[in-house]
Amino acid sequence: LYPRAPPQMALRDFLKQRALEDNISVDEANTAANRLRWILDKTMTAQGAFESRRQELSLLRTAGDVSDIQDPEGAGKLGPDCRVVTDEDVAGNFLDSVRNDDGFVWQYLHHGQLAALVGNTLFVHGGVPLESLGWVPARDMRYRSPQSDDVCGGSFLAAGHKISEWVDALNLFYEEGLHDFRAQMVWRSDQRSRGGEALLCLTSTPACFSRSVMVESLLQEGMPTELDPRVESYLSSRGVRRVVCGHKPCGDSPFVVRGKHVEFLHCDTTFSDKSSADKRGLAVAAVEVEGDLVRNHTCIRGVLRDGTTYDYELPEVASPESESHGQEPATKRTRSDERDGAVAAGTSSVQAENGAVCDDLIGLRTADDWWIKARLSDGSYHMASGKAGDRNVFYKRLTRGEVLASMSPPAAAL
């Protein structure tokens, strides 16, 4: 079985199910299309992706763009009705997207990075778990659930390393993994390993022992967990003041988690409105960082699923003049005295020149466990709360006075 959380379904069980549904043998059901369906539906939680690709290819054919369509007969003709897209067409399109040099997925992967550092902002897909700090995966890691006596592969950088050194090491591992994949895209003769398998490990919590910046996140079932002070110390002592990530859906607006020195911005609003056909509905969000590489601030604006708008800024963050090579800075972060939006934590909000409000409450949590998620256009706050182990997230709106009254201590000083 593949290394992910239950429920799981083995490929053979999936093929048996397909064979029963189609009244054929298991061997007849063992096609590239059905194996792809199993990958998408059962190992990637991407149910419906196969049929969505079929619809996309049909639209391309209708529009006359058939360059991405496989020729089922191999004769340079698409048949009397070019809008009919077979299972083989869909599977072939998926394969070509990664095995061809001009395939759009391969091009995307080729230009991607595991981590990107821009000034004092670190970009990762999932998050920065405690176990990942300074860790560089090994190319011989196996995509499987570890046994009780297994140890995680890879190595840690020397103490005092720079954040840029960690980012570079992660991206070098990524590039080597891509080359390994292209060199061996199918199973090796032992039928137990294949190229790029170490990259697959980064998509799995068990396979990489909870150390992956790709999938680990502060968000658990829609709500943030506590920001580990050791993670914040590691990042802030190396000049990082902001982490931007996605991966796990965070509702109909970005989810900010602010520590004493670092802010985490979770920006995946994929499932903003489950009642909508596209699971997003009216919701839209924009997260921007304004300023220079040293002094900058976050601007967040958008529309909630009910049509309510929000537009606010977070307090400015500043980097130390130079990295301290793993030592905690002597002084806390400062905020520019020149910006109208520089306010004491949790005490006030100030109108910025562009009309947005700089608010120091966003990303904090009240004494009764409600997160302050967004400042709405009418000045009220979009609040979120949930219970451990429960995927249901509850929302309510509070005035600023009500929020301040629920903070502990009242000033909510960072």
N, C-alpha and C positions, 0 to 999 in steps of 0.2 A: 504494500500500500504506500501511497505517496505521503510525505510528512506534513500533515496539516491536521487541524482540529476536526473531530467528528462532526457530522456523520461522513463516513467515507464509503466509497463503492469501488471495488476492484474492477479492472478493465473486463475481465472475464464475466463477472456478474452483470456488468452493463451490457455486454454483447449478448448474453443469454436473455436479458430483458428485451433487447431490440429484436432478437430472433423470434421470441414469443409473440411480440407485437406484430411483426411482419410475416409470421408464419413461414419462417425459413430456418435453415440450420445455423448453428453458431459460426461455422466456417464461412457460410455465405454472408453472415452479418459482420464478419471481421474485415471491414473495408477501411480505406483511409478516411472516408467521410465519417464513419461511425467512431473510429478512434479519435478523430478530431472533436466530434460531439462530446465524447467522454472527457477529453482534456478541458474543453470549454465549460461544460455543464457541471462536471464533478470535481475537477481539481482547481478550477479558477473562479468558481461561483459566477460564471459569465453566461448564465442561462439565456438562451435566445440569440446569442451572438452569431451562431451559424446561420440562422434564418435571416437575421439582419443583414449579414453579408450577401446573402442571396438576393435580397431586395435591392441592395446597393448596386450589385452587378447588373441586375435587370434594368435599373434606372440608367446606368451607364450605357447599356446596349441600346436602350430606347433613344438616348441622346446621341448615339452614333459613336461614342468612345468605347471601343471594344478592345483596346490594347491590353487590358488587364484580364481578358477572358481567355480561358483555355479552349483550344479547339478539340472537342471530344473525338473527332474523327481523324485528326492529324492531317487533314487534306487542305488546310488553308481556307476552309469554308465554315460558316457558322450555322448552316442549315436554314430551312425555310422560315423559322420564327426565331430570330436572334435574341428575343426577350426571354426565351425559355432557358433557365439556368439550372443545370443538373447538379447533383451532389458532387460529382467529379469536378465540375467547374469551381465550386466553392472551395473544396479541399485544395485544388491546384492553385487557386488564388492565394490562399493562406500560405502555402508552401513557397510560392514564388516571392511573396513579400519578404521572406527572410533568407532564401537561398540565392537570390539574384542580387548582383551588385547594385542594381538600381531599384530593388524592392523597397517599398516605402517603409516597412518596419525595419529592415536592415539599415536604411539610411538614418532612421530615427535613432536606432541603437548606436550607430557609428558616431553620431554627433552628440550623444548623451554622456552624462557623467553620474557617478554615484553621489558625489557631493560637489558643491560649488561654493567658493568663498568670494564674496564681493564686498570689499571693505570690512565692516564689522558685522556683516550679515552672512549666515551660513544657510545654504539651501540643501535640503535632503528630502527624499520622497516620504519617509515615514516619521522618523524622529531620531533622537540621540539617547539610546538606553544606557544605563550605567555600565553594563558589561561591554559596551562597544568602544569605550573611550580609549583611543590609541590603538585599537585592535585592527589588524590587517588580515583578512581571510587568506586561507591557503588554497592553491589551485587544485589540490587533490581531495578537497572536501567532497563528501558523498551526499547526494540528494535522497535522504532516507531519515526515518525516525531513529534517533540514537538509542543504543542499548544502554543498560544501566552502568556498564563499565566503560563506555565510550567517553573520550575527551574531545573537546572542541579543537579543531585544527587552527592553524594560523599563528600569529605572533603579535606581541605588543611592542610599540615603539619605545625607545629609551625614555626614562623619566625626564621631564623638562622639555619634551619636544614641542615644536610650534604647531599651531593648528593647521598651518599651510602644509606642513610635512605630512600630517595625517591625511589631509584631503588629497594630496598628490599620491600618497601610497594607495589609498582606496581607488583612485582613478586609474592608476597603473595596473592594479589587480583587475579592474574592470576591462581595460583594453586587452590584457593578456587572455582573459576569459573569452572575449569575443573572437580573438584569433584562434583560440583552442576550439571554439564552436565551429567556425568555418572550416577548420582543418579536419574535423570529424563530426559531421552533422548527423550521422546515423550511428546505431549501436556498434561498438567495437566487436571483435570476434568472440569475446567472452560473454557477450550479451548482457553485461552487467554495468557497463559504463559508456559514456559518450562525451563528445566535446562540449565544453561550456557548462559542465555539470555543477561546477562551483558557483556559477552565477545563479543557477536554479536554487541553490541553498539559500541565497540571500532573500528569496521570496518566501521562505518558510521559517517560522519561529523555532520549531524543533530542530530542523537540520542545521541551523547556525546557532543553536543554544541561546536564543533570545538576544543575539548581538547585532542584528541587522539594522542598519539605518534605513533600509528599504521598507520594512514592515512593522517594526516596533514603534509605538506611539504613546504619547501621554493620554490619548483618547482610548477609553475602554468602554465599548458598548454605548458610544455616544457622549460620554461624559469624561472630563479630564481626571487623571489621578494626580497625586501630589508631585510637584516638581522636586526631584531629589536634589538636595543642596550640594551633593558631591558633583552632580552633573553641571549644575549652575556654576560652581566654583571652577571646574575644569574649563568651561567655555569662557567665563568672564576673565579668568586669569590669562587667557590667550587672546583677548581682544574681541571676542564675540559678544555682541549685545543683542542679537536677534537671530532666531531660527525660524525659517519659513518652510512649511511642510504641507503635505496633503495626505493621500493614501486612505485614511479612514474618514467616512462621512461625518460632518459635524453639524448637521441641521441646515436651516435656511439662511444662515449667515456665518461668516468666519468665527472661529472660536479662539479667543486670545487667552493665553495663560501668562501672567506676568509675575516674575520673581523679583528679587531685590536688584538684580543686575542684568537679567536677560529676559526678553519677552519671546514667547513661542506663539507663532501664528499658524493656526490650522485652517486650511483654505479649501477643503474638499466639500463642496455643497451639492454633490451628485444626487443625493436623496433628500432634496429639500421638501418635496411634496409627493408622498407615496400615492396619493389619489390621482395624480396627473399621469397621463400616458407616458411622458418622458421622465417621470419621477422628479422633475425639477419645477414644472409649472411656471409661475410668475417670477420665481426667485432668481436673482442674479447678483453677483458680488464682484467688486474690484478691490484688490489690495495692492497698494503702491507704496514705495519707499522714496521719500523726497529728501533732498539734501546732498551733501558730498559724501565721500567714503568714510569720513571721520565723524561728522556730526549730521544726523539725519533723524527723520521721524516717519512713522507709519500712518498712511491715510487709508481709511476703509469706508466704502460707500456701497450702496446697493438697495435691493428691494426684497422684502420678506415674502413668503409664499402667499400672504393675504394682501399683498400690494403695498404695505407700509414701507416707507423709505427710511434710510438711515445714512448719515454722512458725518463722520467724526475723525479726529486725529488722536493718536496716542502721544504722550509726552516725548520730547526729544531725548535721544540717547547719544552718548558720546563715547568714543574709544579712547583708551590711554594713548599717549603719544607714541609708544612703542610696546611691543610684546614683552611680557615679563618672564617668558620661558617657563611657564607653569607655576609661577608664584602669584598669589592673590594680590591685586593692586592695593596700594597703601590707602587710597581714597575711594569712596564710592563714586558711582557714575554721577556726572553733573548734567544739568540741563541748561540750555542757553538762556541767559538773562535777557537776550535781545529779542527772543520770540515772545509774542503776546501769549502763546499757549503754554509757557512754562509755569506750571502751577504746583503747589504742594500736594502731595499724594492724598487723594480722597477729600480734599477740602473745597474745591471749587472747579468750575469749568469756565473756559474763556473762549470768546469768539475769535477765530483766526481771521486773517485778512481775506481768505478765499471763501468765507462764509461757513466753513466747517467749524465744529466745536472741538477744541482740544480738551479731552476728558481723561482724568486720572483714575477713574473708577473702573473702566473697562478692563477685564481680565482678572479682577479680584473676586473673592467669594465672601458672601455674608456669613454671619455667625450661625444661621440656620441652613447652611449648605446650598444656597442659591448662587449660581455664577452670574456675574454681570456681563452679559454677552454683547450688547450693542446699545448705543444711545440713538433713540429714534428721533425723527425730525421734529416731533412735538415736545421734545425735552424729556420724555419718559424713557424708561430702560427696559430692554428685552432681557428677561431673566430666564435661566434654564436650570433644571435640577433633575436628578435621577437617582435610582438606588443601585447599589452594587449588585451585579449579576442580572440586572433587568435592563433590557434594551429600550424600554419606554422612557422617553425624555419628556418632561413636563415644562410648560412655558407659562409665564405670566408677565404682566407689566407693572412696574412700580414707578412712582415719582422719585425725584432725586432725594427729597426729604425722607421718603420711606426707605430708600436704599441706605442713606447715611445712618438712619436710626437702627438699621439691622446690622451695621458693621461692628466688629469687635476687634480692637478698641475703636471708639467712635471715629478717630481720625484716620484709621486704616493706613497708617504711615508705612511706607515701604522700608 
